[in-house]
């Protein structure tokens, strides 16, 4: 049908553009080039430690984790990348969360899903208390 | 040759079998350098020269934190992988895999020859399709306020709030179940599949809940069938987005790669 390499997107939503090939979006590309593809360990000249790639991956996904867990989607808990076998990685995770929060404050970005979910939880607790 | 100089590295994009296919002459990779092919041991490695003052460990550590730089580099890497994949089955290599020089690349093709051959055999005549499913989280209709609203407005408000939160939980549960259902339907047409983490709205660019972020390795001659199945899964309140065909990024990992380096989070690739 189509040759590999000409990535296109199709969606049920009205496209607003004539159908055909559109460049793949950056999120999809980053996900693939960072997270997938062949990883060659060993005597490479530039050996980025896993920790550095993890840092980037976390930056990309960090805000979605809590939201997804709320939805009962938690299969990545089994992902060795995030399972936290390594204390360093857990620490890095915490550090990044703090940095991301600080960055969001600083940049006055709209509050992410993480913050939203937390505040909803707080309200739930409040309602429960007053109901009794 | 620049690649043997101390201040230059050899950046590896992808590996294919040696089938005599040719690349566009002017294909440029990361850092704007021309891509060339190294043919060795029945395999071809696609590489370009990179300056180590930008592609050494220390500079990369800094620049990979820069999302603009990362985006540009990722696109350049992807462009090369795509160009190669257009000509022959291709095993993409992870971003910023940099060697000292061509000798090291030849050594790699010798050492990992069987791994590359196995991977390339697995993905030949197949394509990767990406499927993301979104559910609209539009709030469900508010619960009945009831009589209490007149006498105890505060409590009525809180109860309404609680009911709304409960129905939100229920919506979440249903949405996740729909994601599962879609994944199962697509798996039945695919040779292998991987589920990846749902993307953050900032990355996906969409506010809806992403209930599925899957990759599917599909036989070339079943591509149309796969697309039809995707079409049939769209429905009220759910949008299913198909991307591809991709070079087989999600299905190229070496079978015996160290566990913690496996990119996949999926179930049954």
Interface residues (C-beta under 8 A of the other chain):
Chain A: X1 X2 X3 X4 X5 X6 X7 X8 X9 X10 X11 X12 X13 X24 X25 X26 X27 X28 X29 X30 X31 X32 X33 X34 X35 X36 X37 X38 X39 X40 X41 X42 X43 X44 X45 X46 X47 X48 X50 X52 X55 X56 X59 X60 X61 X62 X63 X64 X65 X67 X68 X70 X71 X72 X73 X75 X76 X78 X79 X80 X81 X85 X112 X113 X120 X123 X124 X126 X127 X128 X130 X131
Chain B: X9 X10 X12 X15 X52 X55 X56 X57 X60 X61 X64 X65 X67 X70 X71 X74 X75 X77 X78 X81 X82 X83 X84 X85 X86 X90 X91 X92 X93 X94 X95 X96 X97 X98 X99 X100 X104 X108 X111 X112 X119 X127 X130 X155 X158 X159 X161 X162 X165 X168 X169 X172 X173 X175 X176 X179 X195 X196 X197 X198 X199 X200 X201 X202 X203 X204 X205 X209 X210 X211 X215 X220 X223 X224 X227 X230 X234 X239 X240 X241 X242 X243 X244 X245 X246 X247 X249 X250 X252 X253 X254 X257 X258 X259 X260 X261 X262 X263 X264 X265 X267
